[in-house]
């Protein structure tokens, strides 16, 4: 039964359940079948008394705070009732999924945990490779005609985000084995590179920098005397990876001519330092810089917040913030933003107290993700990875 729960977590983290529904293998949406099934099986298999330990998690308290604040601010908003209800329901599902996943990762063996995060990485990354080189079954004309592929993640940026977080989870479990460590790194790098996601590649580089400087250890080993040696290793690694990517990109361009022209070709050239053009991922009509100015001005006009779902309502805003920090500030006000910043700082504090260096890297990635996406807590892969990393902290604090 535990492996059935683990398999369901793999489906959720890799977006495979959504894909299986879209191609009609699973006839009903995940929200109507697989997610309730997971919740039901979980309640049948675990003690409520033991599960109550998850309430001590700082992430549980923060996600619960978001639910409460979204309910309170629903009385102040001008957004449509459907949007308000959707926001509150998604926040509740996020908290439940996080809590159940945290308990699973905390009480189960390392083998079962690796089965989940490793399986999710293979499924999501493998689907992307298959989609790129062969092609997944077509269920959307828009996706089938797109040059950039996302596998089960559909959106290439979403797929890249999921792969980097899942790869970081796996690195926590295999970091002592050099062979497996580098296999995971190469798999992560190739898969994210194929998405042509700039934010994804930036995150991968961030992981490589912190990991190499810390000798890929779970404990903090960055010291002044080792920085120089680690820096040389990092330069060597980056040089090798860059040359490998250059060779790989040439193979791609020869076999996939569409990657040598247009926006896809421009992105690939940009990764390799050949581009002279800057592309704004926020869109031609409302790039991220324009969104930043727009929502910053709105925040200054009303720093106490406009209410639940305001930025998601297209009657008032053509595009959402594409920035979680701005989303909190504009919707719920400056106090909620301050609470989120305290949450992040407390996470770094826990990472040093435990110590768990990979947790610090994870928090850094959340900060980065917060600057490029407004719906980070609605991304199931991130929530499951958050539960995994919190389990590395609370497994010791609660059960040891």
C-alpha positions as MATLAB code, in Angstrom:
seq = 'XXXXXXXXXXXXXXXXXXXXXXXXXXXXXXXXXXXXXXXXXXXXXXXXXXXXXXXXXXXXXXXXXXXXXXXXXXXXXXXXXXXXXXXXXXXXXXXXXXXXXXXXXXXXXXXXXXXXXXXXXXXXXXXXXXXXXXXXXXXXXXXXXXXXXXXXXXXXXXXXXXXXXXXXXXXXXXXXXXXXXXXXXXXXXXXXXXXXXXXXXXXXXXXXXXXXXXXXXXXXXXXXXXXXXXXXXXXXXXXXXXXXXXXXXXXXXXXXXXXXXXXXXXXXXXXXXXXXXXXXXXXXXXXXXXXXXXXXXXXXXXXXXXXXXXXXXXXXXXXXXXXXXXXXXXXXXXXXXXXXXXXXXXXXXXXXXXXXXXXXXXXXXXXXXXXXXXXXXXXXXXXXXXXXXXXXXXXXXXXX';
ca = [
       0.000    0.000    0.000;
       2.885    2.386    0.753;
       4.213    1.892   -2.776;
       0.759    2.697   -4.169;
       0.870    5.991   -2.269;
       4.401    6.535   -3.567;
       3.267    5.850   -7.132;
       0.482    8.402   -6.792;
       3.023   10.953   -5.542;
       5.146   10.179   -8.613;
       2.147   10.828  -10.872;
       1.424   14.133   -9.113;
       5.042   15.350   -9.085;
       5.635   14.487  -12.761;
       2.253   15.774  -14.042;
       1.728   12.306  -15.545;
      -1.790   12.117  -14.101;
      -2.812   15.239  -16.027;
      -1.311   13.865  -19.248;
      -3.043   10.490  -18.812;
      -6.338   12.311  -18.378;
      -5.773   14.470  -21.456;
      -5.205   11.407  -23.675;
      -8.284    9.754  -22.077;
      -6.500    6.859  -20.375;
      -7.865    8.178  -17.074;
     -11.427    9.287  -17.921;
     -11.928   11.709  -15.016;
      -9.785   14.697  -13.950;
      -7.166   14.042  -11.231;
      -8.978   16.407   -8.864;
     -12.047   14.159   -9.068;
     -10.336   10.772   -8.729;
      -6.594   10.376   -8.106;
      -6.174   13.175   -5.562;
      -9.183   12.073   -3.444;
      -7.936    8.469   -3.802;
      -4.528    9.503   -2.473;
      -6.089   11.345    0.458;
      -8.318    8.356    1.283;
      -5.526    5.772    1.115;
      -3.308    8.000    3.217;
      -5.896    8.298    6.000;
      -6.348    4.499    5.941;
      -2.613    3.813    6.288;
      -1.334    6.309    8.842;
      -2.161    7.111   12.432;
      -3.845   10.465   12.966;
      -1.837   10.850   16.185;
       1.495   10.480   14.358;
       0.268   12.684   11.522;
      -0.311   15.543   13.967;
       3.472   15.972   14.154;
       3.366   17.622   10.729;
       1.522   20.546   12.320;
       4.848   21.579   13.883;
       6.362   22.286   10.479;
       7.049   25.956    9.776;
       5.858   25.449    6.187;
       2.555   24.008    7.447;
       2.049   27.107    9.575;
       2.867   29.419    6.671;
       0.548   27.621    4.223;
      -2.202   27.653    6.861;
      -1.615   31.391    7.273;
      -2.077   31.850    3.505;
      -5.422   30.033    3.695;
      -6.591   32.218    6.566;
      -5.441   35.451    4.936;
      -7.079   34.491    1.613;
     -10.383   33.895    3.432;
     -10.120   37.180    5.328;
      -9.215   39.175    2.206;
     -12.040   37.578    0.219;
     -14.316   40.065    1.992;
     -12.328   42.999    0.583;
     -11.719   41.944   -3.005;
     -13.498   42.995   -6.192;
     -12.571   39.751   -7.947;
     -15.261   37.388   -9.204;
     -16.573   34.772   -6.774;
     -15.322   31.933   -8.993;
     -11.753   33.247   -8.785;
     -11.982   33.769   -5.018;
     -13.319   30.248   -4.471;
     -10.678   28.777   -6.761;
      -7.862   30.522   -4.889;
      -9.089   29.345   -1.478;
      -9.701   25.751   -2.639;
      -6.260   25.547   -4.259;
      -4.663   26.835   -1.052;
      -6.479   24.159    0.970;
      -5.483   21.361   -1.444;
      -1.901   22.642   -1.338;
      -1.814   22.412    2.459;
      -3.326   18.910    2.536;
      -1.001   17.581   -0.178;
       2.006   19.124    1.557;
       1.009   17.661    4.939;
       0.446   14.140    3.617;
       3.645   14.179    1.541;
       5.650   15.508    4.507;
       4.398   12.678    6.722;
       5.183   10.094    4.026;
       8.743   11.361    3.564;
       9.291   11.663    7.313;
       8.211    8.178    8.418;
       9.070    6.034    5.394;
      12.445    4.467    4.609;
      15.078    6.069    2.422;
      14.369    3.460   -0.266;
      10.696    4.451   -0.516;
      11.573    8.148   -0.509;
      14.119    7.610   -3.298;
      11.503    5.583   -5.172;
       9.211    8.628   -5.167;
      11.579   11.495   -5.966;
      13.788    9.413   -8.273;
      10.774    7.958  -10.050;
       9.209   11.388  -10.505;
      12.465   12.763  -11.938;
      12.762    9.871  -14.399;
       9.117   10.120  -15.475;
       9.105   13.904  -15.957;
      12.580   14.111  -17.483;
      12.021   10.988  -19.571;
       8.734   12.351  -20.908;
      10.513   15.526  -21.971;
      13.238   13.593  -23.811;
      10.626   11.382  -25.468;
       8.540   14.409  -26.415;
      11.564   16.131  -27.922;
      13.029   13.270  -29.952;
       9.930   11.184  -30.752;
       6.835   13.109  -29.722;
       4.115   12.388  -27.199;
       0.575   11.568  -28.399;
      -1.012   14.759  -29.713;
      -3.950   16.101  -27.740;
      -3.377   19.824  -28.310;
      -2.665   21.435  -31.669;
      -0.854   24.305  -29.955;
       1.496   21.979  -28.041;
       2.101   19.665  -30.997;
       3.154   22.601  -33.194;
       5.384   24.191  -30.540;
       9.134   23.907  -31.087;
       9.918   23.957  -27.366;
       8.752   20.804  -25.625;
       7.686   20.249  -22.026;
       6.859   16.547  -21.832;
       4.230   15.814  -19.207;
       4.836   19.311  -17.840;
       3.348   20.785  -21.059;
       4.833   24.233  -20.431;
       8.631   24.050  -20.948;
       9.301   26.459  -18.076;
       7.111   24.388  -15.760;
       8.876   21.197  -16.844;
      12.307   22.760  -16.266;
      11.226   23.957  -12.826;
       9.992   20.508  -11.846;
      13.123   18.763  -13.092;
      15.513   21.034  -11.193;
      13.609   20.639   -7.899;
      13.281   16.864   -8.252;
      16.948   16.534   -9.223;
      17.947   18.471   -6.109;
      15.860   16.056   -4.007;
      17.605   13.063   -5.566;
      21.016   14.674   -5.027;
      20.294   14.802   -1.291;
      19.892   11.019   -1.279;
      22.755   10.041   -3.619;
      25.311   12.788   -2.933;
      27.787   10.348   -1.340;
      27.922    8.233   -4.503;
      29.966   10.172   -7.056;
      28.763    8.129  -10.051;
      25.064    8.554   -9.299;
      25.595   12.184   -8.381;
      27.069   13.057  -11.761;
      24.480   10.975  -13.612;
      21.733   13.017  -11.934;
      23.531   16.278  -12.736;
      23.977   15.378  -16.413;
      20.360   14.204  -16.699;
      19.142   17.422  -15.086;
      21.331   19.590  -17.297;
      20.355   17.903  -20.574;
      16.635   17.836  -19.773;
      16.515   21.479  -18.671;
      18.632   22.569  -21.654;
      16.137   20.957  -24.040;
      13.324   23.082  -22.595;
      15.274   26.218  -23.590;
      14.119   27.742  -20.309;
      16.370   30.605  -19.244;
      15.106   30.504  -15.674;
      15.623   26.742  -15.613;
      19.217   27.003  -16.809;
      19.918   29.804  -14.327;
      18.636   27.576  -11.515;
      20.774   24.653  -12.687;
      23.845   26.892  -12.669;
      22.914   28.026   -9.151;
      22.724   24.389   -8.014;
      26.086   23.602   -9.632;
      27.782   26.616   -8.039;
      26.523   25.970   -4.500;
      26.965   22.210   -4.792;
      30.533   22.392   -6.060;
      31.572   25.069   -3.570;
      30.188   22.895   -0.759;
      31.733   19.682   -2.165;
      28.198   18.269   -2.641;
      27.993   17.540    1.072;
      24.837   17.710    3.195;
      26.815   19.609    5.807;
      28.179   23.097    5.267;
      31.795   22.860    4.139;
      32.330   26.239    2.493;
      35.422   27.721    4.128;
      37.809   30.461    2.967;
      40.674   28.009    2.503;
      38.593   25.661    0.339;
      36.898   28.301   -1.802;
      39.859   28.603   -4.187;
      40.098   24.855   -4.810;
      36.323   24.566   -5.165;
      36.372   27.534   -7.527;
      38.895   25.788   -9.778;
      36.732   22.657   -9.785;
      33.732   24.793  -10.666;
      35.518   26.485  -13.564;
      36.635   23.095  -14.877;
      33.143   21.643  -14.559;
      31.504   24.635  -16.239;
      34.026   24.505  -19.089;
      33.383   20.821  -19.701;
      29.622   21.287  -19.527;
      29.723   24.285  -21.852;
      31.752   22.395  -24.469;
      29.387   19.438  -24.163;
      26.355   21.695  -24.624;
      27.925   23.358  -27.678;
      28.464   19.950  -29.278;
      24.996   18.805  -28.251;
      23.381   21.958  -29.654;
      25.062   21.413  -33.023;
      23.632   17.899  -33.160;
      20.189   19.284  -32.313;
      20.377   21.983  -34.996;
      21.444   19.457  -37.634;
      18.616   17.062  -36.839;
      15.987   19.637  -35.862;
      16.327   22.632  -38.255;
      13.556   24.537  -36.455;
      16.027   25.112  -33.593;
      18.320   27.123  -35.848;
      15.792   29.873  -36.531;
      13.110   31.922  -34.836;
      12.675   32.351  -31.094;
      13.876   28.808  -30.357;
      17.095   29.367  -32.292;
      17.590   32.717  -30.571;
      17.219   31.107  -27.150;
      19.715   28.389  -27.963;
      22.206   30.949  -29.263;
      21.674   32.965  -26.090;
      22.528   29.932  -23.926;
      25.750   29.524  -25.892;
      26.681   33.213  -25.794;
      26.015   33.850  -29.489;
      22.853   35.939  -29.246;
      22.700   39.721  -29.458;
      18.988   39.921  -28.684;
      17.270   39.824  -25.309;
      13.964   37.995  -25.205;
      11.365   38.850  -22.595;
       9.606   35.703  -21.392;
       6.691   37.759  -20.154;
       5.400   38.310  -23.672;
       5.648   41.038  -26.286;
       2.679   43.039  -25.052;
       3.304   42.764  -21.349;
       6.870   41.819  -20.518;
       8.054   41.200  -16.988;
       9.546   44.672  -16.688;
       6.216   46.269  -17.643;
       4.349   44.005  -15.227;
       6.803   44.895  -12.479;
       6.215   48.626  -12.971;
       2.438   48.198  -13.227;
       2.017   46.128  -10.073;
       4.612   48.099   -8.125;
       2.602   51.252   -8.773;
      -0.584   49.495   -7.672;
       1.122   48.291   -4.503;
       2.275   51.831   -3.716;
      -1.279   53.091   -4.201;
      -2.654   50.517   -1.750;
       0.041   48.786    0.369;
      -2.622   46.987    2.444;
      -3.719   44.871   -0.519;
      -6.571   44.666   -3.028;
      -7.971   41.314   -1.914;
      -7.971   37.629   -2.810;
      -7.683   36.890   -6.532;
      -7.334   40.518   -7.636;
      -4.245   39.945   -9.807;
      -5.844   36.831  -11.358;
      -9.018   38.642  -12.453;
      -8.624   39.634  -16.108;
     -11.273   42.322  -15.744;
      -8.628   44.342  -13.905;
      -5.353   42.814  -15.116;
      -4.548   41.342  -18.519;
      -1.634   39.330  -17.077;
      -0.870   38.148  -13.560;
       2.229   39.380  -11.739;
       4.658   36.604  -12.814;
       6.203   37.335   -9.407;
       5.132   35.738   -6.118;
       6.499   38.571   -3.999;
       4.406   41.074   -5.953;
       1.421   38.744   -5.894;
       1.462   38.629   -2.092;
       2.037   42.374   -1.781;
      -0.681   43.425   -4.233;
      -3.316   40.878   -3.178;
      -2.713   40.644    0.575;
      -0.613   43.669    1.463;
       2.798   44.402    2.871;
       2.279   42.510    6.146;
       1.730   39.221    4.313;
       4.842   39.878    2.235;
       6.822   40.431    5.447;
       5.514   37.112    6.823;
       6.757   35.343    3.678;
      10.191   36.950    4.019;
      10.329   35.837    7.669;
       9.381   32.324    6.521;
      12.302   32.279    4.069;
      14.780   33.596    6.650;
      13.588   30.999    9.165;
      14.135   28.298    6.542;
      17.757   29.399    6.104;
      18.144   29.437    9.889;
      16.875   25.838   10.109;
      19.262   24.797    7.338;
      22.252   26.013    9.355;
      20.964   24.622   12.649;
      20.319   21.095   11.357;
      22.747   21.366    9.365;
      21.364   20.648    5.894;
      23.159   22.495    3.093;
      20.810   21.233    0.393;
      17.915   22.813    2.255;
      19.653   26.190    1.977;
      20.014   25.649   -1.787;
      16.333   24.750   -1.968;
      15.314   27.952   -0.169;
      17.515   29.940   -2.565;
      15.695   28.295   -5.481;
      12.327   29.183   -3.935;
      13.441   32.817   -3.736;
      14.489   32.694   -7.382;
      11.241   30.954   -8.359;
       9.325   33.652   -6.514;
      10.770   36.293   -8.832;
       9.656   34.502  -12.013;
       6.315   32.870  -11.090;
       3.237   34.028   -9.196;
       1.720   30.605   -8.436;
       4.597   28.705   -6.845;
       2.426   27.000   -4.193;
      -0.013   25.740   -6.834;
       2.779   23.769   -8.526;
       2.458   20.220   -7.215;
       6.074   19.323   -7.937;
       7.304   22.203   -5.799;
       4.907   21.330   -2.962;
       6.035   17.689   -2.929;
       9.690   18.774   -3.033;
       9.007   21.250   -0.209;
       7.610   18.347    1.831;
      10.707   16.284    1.035;
      13.134   18.983    2.139;
      11.145   19.772    5.268;
      11.301   16.061    6.101;
      15.111   16.274    6.117;
      14.728   18.848    8.881;
      11.822   17.456   10.893;
      12.786   13.782   10.712;
      15.485   14.679   13.253;
      13.565   17.306   15.195;
      10.452   15.138   15.719;
      11.298   11.464   15.469;
      14.976   11.030   16.337;
];
